[in-house]
Amino acid sequence: SKISLGATKMSIIPEEHKKHIKEELEKNLFDSVRLIVFTQETECQFCKQTRELAEEVATLSDKIRAEVYDFVKDNEKAKEYRVDKVPAIAIIGKKDYGIRIYGIPYGYEFNPFIEAIINVSKGTTDLSEQTKEKLKSIDKPVHIQVFVTLTCPYCPIVTSLAHKFAIENDLIRADVIEVGEFPHLAQKYSIMGVPKVVIN
């Protein structure tokens, strides 16, 4: 059961940035992209804003569609996309490249979010041929978790790399997690600073 989209109140993306993002998407998008959003309107601090942000980005290109699901009611859908916490965005292109964003992709994390949409749309990345060859040699499942905060200037580089790795090899899944929204994970992985990368 898709959640009905309420009328958007205030724009999350500043108006002056929308024109630039729209142009960038127009120039770079190839195949269409689905933003599969999992939300829970109660007991989830940033669910509403994450949903609204995804919906706003979808209005900037006719090649982007936002689909919104309730994490509890649409539990089967969440399992299908291997989503285990909210808010979550799965970025899906011609196929599911295993890119997941947990927490709102805002602040410093907004640009890598847009970049991931573009790369998923292209189905390829600007990694060097040498790196792509090395990634092809990975023959067992790899789960990368990148822990970030929205105010960390170094996090986007790591976020972007993890997403690119996932696009280049189907065995790699890349989760980017905004640590402030998931304090239990910060505790579990003893996160004292970001970016922090956890593999498998």
Backbone bond lengths (Angstrom), bond angles and torsions (degrees), N, CA, C in turn:
res aa  C-N    CA-C-N  psi(-1)  N-CA   C-N-CA  omega(-1)  CA-C   N-CA-C  phi
1 S - - - 1.462 - - 1.518 108.99 -
2 K 1.304 116.79 109.51 1.462 119.89 179.30 1.520 109.38 -71.94
3 I 1.311 115.85 142.51 1.464 120.17 179.23 1.527 108.29 -76.67
4 S 1.304 116.28 134.62 1.469 118.65 179.72 1.518 109.17 -69.00
5 L 1.307 115.59 139.58 1.453 120.38 -175.81 1.522 109.74 -83.54
6 G 1.300 115.94 120.20 1.463 119.66 177.80 1.518 109.38 -78.58
7 A 1.294 117.43 164.01 1.472 120.96 177.65 1.519 108.34 -66.19
8 T 1.306 116.57 130.51 1.462 120.37 -179.43 1.525 109.40 -71.89
9 K 1.324 114.90 130.93 1.464 119.45 -178.94 1.521 107.91 -81.38
10 M 1.333 115.16 -92.92 1.457 118.41 -178.45 1.511 109.97 -95.20
11 S 1.305 115.79 144.21 1.459 121.09 179.81 1.529 109.63 -68.01
12 I 1.335 116.87 134.35 1.464 120.69 177.23 1.523 109.70 -82.11
13 I 1.346 115.94 -40.70 1.465 120.32 177.43 1.528 107.73 -83.66
14 P 1.323 117.31 124.91 1.475 118.86 179.84 1.533 110.87 -56.20
15 E 1.316 115.92 137.98 1.469 121.74 -176.78 1.528 112.48 -53.45
16 E 1.331 116.40 -39.06 1.475 119.11 -176.71 1.535 112.08 -67.79
17 H 1.341 116.67 -20.77 1.471 119.98 178.73 1.526 112.06 -87.52
18 K 1.314 116.12 -24.36 1.470 120.25 -174.55 1.529 112.58 -58.85
19 K 1.320 115.99 -42.51 1.469 120.41 -177.79 1.527 110.07 -61.57
20 H 1.329 116.28 -44.90 1.468 121.43 -179.25 1.535 110.98 -64.00
21 I 1.352 116.41 -44.34 1.465 120.76 -179.29 1.533 109.97 -64.78
22 K 1.317 115.22 -41.41 1.469 121.23 179.31 1.532 110.51 -58.51
23 E 1.321 115.82 -45.69 1.475 120.98 178.82 1.524 111.23 -63.02
24 E 1.333 115.58 -42.50 1.471 120.72 -179.70 1.530 110.76 -62.62
25 L 1.328 115.72 -42.47 1.467 120.21 179.70 1.527 110.69 -67.28
26 E 1.323 115.64 -42.07 1.465 120.85 -179.62 1.527 111.21 -59.21
27 K 1.316 114.74 -40.27 1.463 121.67 -176.45 1.536 112.13 -75.33
28 N 1.339 116.92 -32.07 1.470 120.47 -167.91 1.523 117.36 -110.75
29 L 1.329 118.42 -15.27 1.470 118.58 -176.66 1.519 111.21 -80.29
30 F 1.329 116.00 136.65 1.465 121.78 176.90 1.522 109.04 -109.48
31 D 1.343 115.92 -81.89 1.471 119.54 177.85 1.526 110.02 -81.92
32 S 1.318 115.33 161.54 1.468 118.83 179.11 1.526 110.89 -72.43
33 V 1.316 114.78 155.51 1.469 122.72 -175.72 1.521 109.12 -128.95
34 R 1.336 115.47 136.07 1.468 120.58 175.19 1.522 109.36 -107.63
35 L 1.318 115.09 130.50 1.463 120.39 173.00 1.524 106.53 -100.51
36 I 1.323 116.53 104.59 1.465 121.18 -178.77 1.528 107.24 -91.53
37 V 1.313 115.89 110.01 1.466 121.26 -175.09 1.530 110.00 -103.71
38 F 1.315 115.60 129.85 1.465 120.56 173.18 1.518 108.13 -110.60
39 T 1.322 114.29 129.54 1.457 119.71 -173.24 1.523 109.91 -139.68
40 Q 1.289 114.51 168.71 1.457 121.44 175.65 1.521 103.50 -152.76
41 E 1.303 116.31 110.81 1.467 118.65 -169.29 1.527 113.80 -69.27
42 T 1.337 116.41 -17.54 1.475 117.99 177.16 1.525 109.05 -107.92
43 E 1.315 115.67 152.05 1.465 122.66 176.74 1.530 113.51 52.65
44 C 1.315 116.71 34.42 1.464 119.98 177.72 1.520 106.17 -144.59
45 Q 1.322 115.45 103.70 1.460 121.14 -169.29 1.532 114.54 -56.36
46 F 1.348 116.86 -44.31 1.467 118.88 -173.34 1.525 114.60 -110.97
47 C 1.327 117.19 14.09 1.468 120.53 -178.67 1.529 111.98 -60.74
48 K 1.313 115.69 -47.84 1.465 120.83 -176.58 1.530 110.11 -60.78
49 Q 1.337 116.86 -47.49 1.465 120.41 -178.92 1.529 111.89 -65.98
50 T 1.334 116.37 -35.71 1.475 120.22 179.24 1.520 109.78 -65.36
51 R 1.326 116.03 -44.28 1.467 120.59 177.49 1.528 110.17 -60.48
52 E 1.327 116.39 -47.62 1.466 120.75 -177.93 1.534 111.52 -63.94
53 L 1.337 116.20 -37.58 1.461 119.87 178.93 1.529 110.61 -64.17
54 A 1.328 116.61 -45.80 1.473 120.71 179.09 1.525 110.59 -62.06
55 E 1.315 116.63 -41.68 1.473 120.87 179.23 1.523 110.93 -64.44
56 E 1.334 115.62 -39.33 1.471 119.82 179.21 1.516 111.57 -65.33
57 V 1.331 116.49 -43.83 1.469 120.58 178.25 1.529 109.38 -60.70
58 A 1.338 116.80 -38.80 1.472 120.96 -179.75 1.527 112.27 -64.07
59 T 1.331 117.26 -26.17 1.476 119.08 179.27 1.535 111.61 -75.95
60 L 1.336 116.94 -12.21 1.459 120.75 -175.65 1.529 113.46 -86.42
61 S 1.345 116.82 -8.58 1.465 119.83 177.20 1.520 109.67 -154.75
62 D 1.330 115.88 139.59 1.468 118.28 178.04 1.532 111.45 -76.79
63 K 1.350 116.28 -1.25 1.463 119.70 176.93 1.531 112.15 -94.47
64 I 1.334 115.82 -1.82 1.472 119.89 179.80 1.518 109.54 -114.89
65 R 1.336 115.19 131.96 1.463 119.85 177.52 1.522 109.05 -127.14
66 A 1.319 116.32 133.70 1.465 120.51 175.77 1.526 109.09 -100.41
67 E 1.321 115.66 129.49 1.464 121.64 175.00 1.520 107.03 -118.43
68 V 1.308 116.30 127.10 1.464 119.98 -174.28 1.523 110.63 -113.92
69 Y 1.332 115.94 129.87 1.461 121.64 -179.20 1.523 110.62 -127.75
70 D 1.306 114.90 150.68 1.460 121.11 175.87 1.532 108.74 -86.45
71 F 1.317 115.78 124.82 1.467 122.08 -174.78 1.535 112.77 -57.10
72 V 1.337 116.04 -35.10 1.465 120.09 -177.79 1.528 111.04 -86.50
73 K 1.340 116.39 -53.79 1.472 120.06 -177.75 1.528 111.89 -63.88
74 D 1.326 115.75 -36.32 1.470 120.35 -177.81 1.526 110.55 -103.82
75 N 1.328 114.54 44.54 1.460 120.95 -176.03 1.527 113.27 -58.12
76 E 1.337 116.84 -36.15 1.474 120.49 179.44 1.527 110.31 -64.22
77 K 1.331 115.25 -39.96 1.466 121.33 178.55 1.533 109.46 -63.86
78 A 1.326 116.11 -42.48 1.469 120.73 178.85 1.526 110.39 -61.07
79 K 1.335 115.78 -41.42 1.478 119.99 178.53 1.521 110.45 -64.77
80 E 1.318 115.61 -40.72 1.470 121.06 179.72 1.531 110.73 -57.58
81 Y 1.341 115.97 -38.98 1.462 120.54 -178.88 1.536 112.51 -95.16
82 R 1.311 115.80 7.58 1.469 122.22 179.07 1.530 111.53 53.99
83 V 1.307 114.98 44.01 1.465 121.71 178.08 1.525 107.73 -101.55
84 D 1.340 116.47 125.48 1.467 119.89 -173.69 1.524 114.25 -120.96
85 K 1.336 116.59 5.87 1.467 119.99 178.25 1.525 108.57 -157.99
86 V 1.325 115.72 163.82 1.467 119.89 -179.54 1.528 110.64 -132.64
87 P 1.353 116.31 155.23 1.461 128.00 -0.17 1.522 111.76 -73.54
88 A 1.335 115.25 150.30 1.455 120.20 -179.42 1.519 110.06 -140.00
89 I 1.322 115.79 143.93 1.461 121.54 172.71 1.521 107.86 -128.37
90 A 1.332 115.80 124.28 1.468 121.02 171.67 1.523 106.13 -101.86
91 I 1.326 116.91 129.57 1.464 121.13 -179.44 1.531 107.54 -102.10
92 I 1.325 115.90 111.21 1.469 121.15 -172.35 1.522 110.96 -115.89
93 G 1.311 116.50 129.34 1.466 121.46 176.98 1.514 109.75 -109.87
94 K 1.349 116.70 -134.67 1.466 121.59 176.05 1.517 110.00 -55.42
95 K 1.347 114.16 -29.71 1.459 120.96 175.12 1.525 108.25 -145.17
96 D 1.317 115.08 177.03 1.453 120.78 177.55 1.528 107.76 -88.76
97 Y 1.316 116.79 111.26 1.467 120.83 -178.48 1.530 112.95 -86.03
98 G 1.328 116.88 -0.09 1.464 119.47 178.75 1.517 113.90 82.58
99 I 1.342 116.20 25.65 1.468 119.89 179.30 1.529 109.26 -96.94
100 R 1.327 115.43 122.22 1.456 121.78 179.07 1.517 109.66 -130.21
101 I 1.317 115.35 139.34 1.465 120.83 174.35 1.523 106.91 -119.34
102 Y 1.317 115.87 123.86 1.470 121.25 178.22 1.521 108.59 -110.94
103 G 1.330 115.09 118.41 1.463 119.96 -173.69 1.513 108.49 102.86
104 I 1.294 116.63 165.69 1.470 120.02 -175.81 1.537 110.81 -74.87
105 P 1.337 118.05 126.89 1.468 120.24 179.53 1.530 110.47 -84.44
106 Y 1.311 115.05 77.03 1.464 120.02 -174.85 1.532 108.74 -126.91
107 G 1.317 117.63 -177.59 1.470 120.31 -178.20 1.520 109.00 59.36
108 Y 1.323 116.27 -134.26 1.472 120.66 179.76 1.528 112.34 -64.44
109 E 1.324 117.54 -19.27 1.470 120.36 -177.15 1.532 113.49 -86.33
110 F 1.332 117.18 -2.23 1.468 119.04 -178.22 1.532 111.94 -71.37
111 N 1.329 116.99 -44.00 1.472 119.80 -179.51 1.527 112.78 -60.95
112 P 1.353 118.95 -46.08 1.461 118.04 176.87 1.534 112.97 -62.78
113 F 1.322 116.95 -27.32 1.475 121.20 176.29 1.533 109.65 -64.58
114 I 1.333 116.26 -48.35 1.468 121.27 178.51 1.531 110.11 -64.04
115 E 1.331 116.01 -41.72 1.466 120.90 179.51 1.530 110.73 -61.85
116 A 1.333 116.60 -40.13 1.473 120.67 179.12 1.526 110.58 -63.91
117 I 1.331 116.82 -40.36 1.470 121.00 177.56 1.529 109.83 -60.14
118 I 1.326 116.49 -44.32 1.468 121.49 -179.63 1.532 110.54 -64.50
119 N 1.336 116.84 -47.04 1.467 120.23 -178.38 1.528 112.38 -65.60
120 V 1.323 116.50 -37.93 1.468 120.61 177.05 1.533 109.35 -64.79
121 S 1.322 115.53 -39.25 1.457 120.70 178.35 1.536 111.09 -62.46
122 K 1.329 116.00 -38.37 1.472 120.88 179.20 1.535 111.58 -79.83
123 G 1.325 116.34 -27.65 1.467 120.41 -177.19 1.513 112.36 73.89
124 T 1.324 115.93 15.22 1.461 120.48 178.23 1.527 108.81 -153.60
125 T 1.336 116.47 172.94 1.468 120.50 -176.41 1.524 110.23 -133.51
126 D 1.335 114.99 175.78 1.461 119.76 178.31 1.535 112.18 -96.42
127 L 1.335 116.75 20.58 1.464 119.06 175.65 1.529 109.01 -64.06
128 S 1.323 116.54 153.61 1.467 119.86 -179.73 1.525 109.80 -66.62
129 E 1.326 115.62 155.19 1.478 120.62 179.01 1.523 110.51 -58.81
130 Q 1.308 115.80 -36.43 1.469 121.30 179.84 1.538 110.33 -61.44
131 T 1.338 115.59 -45.19 1.471 120.39 179.44 1.527 110.24 -66.09
132 K 1.328 116.90 -42.14 1.465 120.98 179.19 1.523 111.04 -59.85
133 E 1.344 115.90 -41.00 1.471 120.41 178.69 1.530 110.35 -62.54
134 K 1.331 115.56 -43.96 1.479 119.69 179.36 1.523 110.72 -62.24
135 L 1.334 115.89 -40.85 1.467 120.03 -179.68 1.530 111.18 -64.95
136 K 1.331 116.65 -34.61 1.475 120.62 178.63 1.519 111.78 -61.42
137 S 1.331 116.36 -27.17 1.472 119.60 -176.90 1.535 112.64 -76.33
138 I 1.327 117.56 -8.47 1.477 120.20 177.45 1.527 108.22 -75.01
139 D 1.320 115.93 118.65 1.470 119.31 -174.74 1.530 114.08 -120.58
140 K 1.347 115.62 10.54 1.471 120.03 175.43 1.525 107.94 -127.26
141 P 1.347 117.46 151.27 1.480 119.33 -178.98 1.528 112.73 -57.58
142 V 1.327 115.33 135.46 1.462 121.99 177.75 1.529 107.97 -126.71
143 H 1.324 115.58 129.01 1.463 121.02 178.70 1.532 107.93 -114.08
144 I 1.343 115.84 111.81 1.465 121.21 179.00 1.522 108.68 -101.04
145 Q 1.336 116.13 129.29 1.465 120.69 171.99 1.520 107.87 -117.62
146 V 1.323 115.91 121.55 1.464 120.57 177.50 1.526 107.67 -108.52
147 F 1.316 115.77 119.47 1.462 120.86 178.86 1.523 108.92 -95.14
148 V 1.331 115.25 129.08 1.465 121.24 -174.70 1.531 110.01 -135.79
149 T 1.328 115.08 169.39 1.466 120.54 164.83 1.527 106.29 -127.57
150 L 1.312 116.31 162.83 1.461 120.82 -176.38 1.527 112.76 -75.29
151 T 1.336 116.24 -10.97 1.467 119.99 -177.24 1.531 111.89 -110.38
152 C 1.324 116.91 10.79 1.468 121.42 -176.90 1.529 110.23 -93.63
153 P 1.346 118.04 112.62 1.471 120.35 -176.42 1.527 114.10 -71.62
154 Y 1.344 117.51 -17.45 1.471 120.24 -178.13 1.526 112.34 -93.06
155 C 1.324 116.59 -14.92 1.469 120.85 -175.43 1.534 113.94 -65.64
156 P 1.353 119.43 -40.32 1.463 119.32 -176.60 1.527 114.94 -55.47
157 I 1.343 117.79 -33.20 1.466 121.45 -179.48 1.528 109.25 -63.59
158 V 1.344 115.70 -43.81 1.463 120.61 -177.85 1.528 109.98 -72.48
159 T 1.334 116.56 -41.83 1.467 122.12 175.41 1.522 109.92 -53.16
160 S 1.314 115.29 -51.73 1.457 122.61 -176.97 1.530 111.47 -60.66
161 L 1.322 116.69 -44.57 1.471 120.61 179.52 1.518 111.64 -62.27
162 A 1.330 116.74 -44.81 1.471 120.41 -179.89 1.526 110.56 -60.40
163 H 1.335 116.74 -44.27 1.464 121.05 177.87 1.534 110.83 -60.20
164 K 1.323 116.02 -43.89 1.472 120.28 -178.80 1.529 111.18 -64.16
165 F 1.332 116.51 -41.19 1.466 120.09 177.83 1.526 110.49 -58.53
166 A 1.338 115.47 -42.55 1.469 120.37 -178.67 1.535 111.38 -64.80
167 I 1.323 116.32 -36.40 1.468 120.13 179.49 1.529 110.55 -68.49
168 E 1.329 116.46 -36.66 1.465 120.27 -174.83 1.527 114.27 -80.89
169 N 1.323 117.60 -17.52 1.466 119.23 178.78 1.528 109.77 -142.07
170 D 1.335 116.66 121.55 1.469 121.78 -176.80 1.526 113.39 -63.47
171 L 1.319 117.30 -17.24 1.467 119.90 -179.19 1.533 112.11 -84.50
172 I 1.327 115.93 -7.79 1.475 119.83 -179.24 1.515 110.08 -100.03
173 R 1.337 115.64 127.75 1.470 121.64 172.57 1.518 107.40 -110.83
174 A 1.321 116.69 139.09 1.464 120.35 -178.95 1.525 110.90 -125.38
175 D 1.318 115.87 114.30 1.469 121.83 174.55 1.519 108.27 -104.53
176 V 1.317 116.39 129.68 1.460 120.38 171.91 1.523 106.42 -109.89
177 I 1.322 116.44 125.59 1.471 121.35 -170.94 1.526 110.10 -123.63
178 E 1.329 115.46 121.73 1.471 120.66 176.62 1.522 107.07 -78.77
179 V 1.316 114.86 105.92 1.459 121.15 -166.24 1.530 113.39 -63.10
180 G 1.330 117.88 -29.43 1.464 120.75 179.90 1.518 112.94 -62.65
181 E 1.342 116.28 -26.25 1.462 120.32 -178.93 1.531 112.69 -89.47
182 F 1.335 116.15 -10.17 1.468 119.64 -178.51 1.529 110.01 -132.84
183 P 1.347 116.31 66.43 1.474 120.17 -175.51 1.526 113.74 -58.92
184 H 1.361 117.05 -29.02 1.481 118.70 -179.86 1.528 111.00 -65.14
185 L 1.346 116.53 -30.18 1.476 120.09 178.11 1.527 110.51 -76.53
186 A 1.331 115.80 -33.50 1.469 119.90 176.13 1.523 109.51 -60.22
187 Q 1.334 114.37 -39.91 1.467 120.63 179.20 1.529 110.37 -70.30
188 K 1.323 116.06 -46.28 1.469 121.59 -177.23 1.527 111.45 -57.49
189 Y 1.354 116.25 -42.76 1.466 120.25 -176.06 1.535 112.81 -100.83
190 S 1.340 116.67 13.83 1.478 122.30 178.73 1.524 111.92 48.06
191 I 1.317 115.75 53.44 1.468 119.94 -177.18 1.526 109.72 -83.36
192 M 1.332 114.46 114.88 1.453 120.50 178.99 1.524 111.04 -106.21
193 G 1.323 116.19 -16.79 1.455 121.02 -180.00 1.513 110.13 -157.46
194 V 1.325 116.18 159.64 1.461 120.99 179.65 1.532 109.70 -126.47
195 P 1.332 119.37 156.34 1.461 126.89 -1.22 1.537 112.07 -71.56
196 K 1.325 114.03 144.69 1.456 120.35 174.28 1.515 107.90 -125.80
197 V 1.317 116.82 131.33 1.465 121.26 -178.06 1.524 109.09 -112.10
198 V 1.333 115.11 128.15 1.460 121.30 175.97 1.527 106.66 -117.42
199 I 1.324 116.89 125.38 1.474 120.60 -179.96 1.526 108.56 -113.41
200 N 1.361 114.18 125.98 1.470 122.08 -176.94 1.527 110.82 50.01
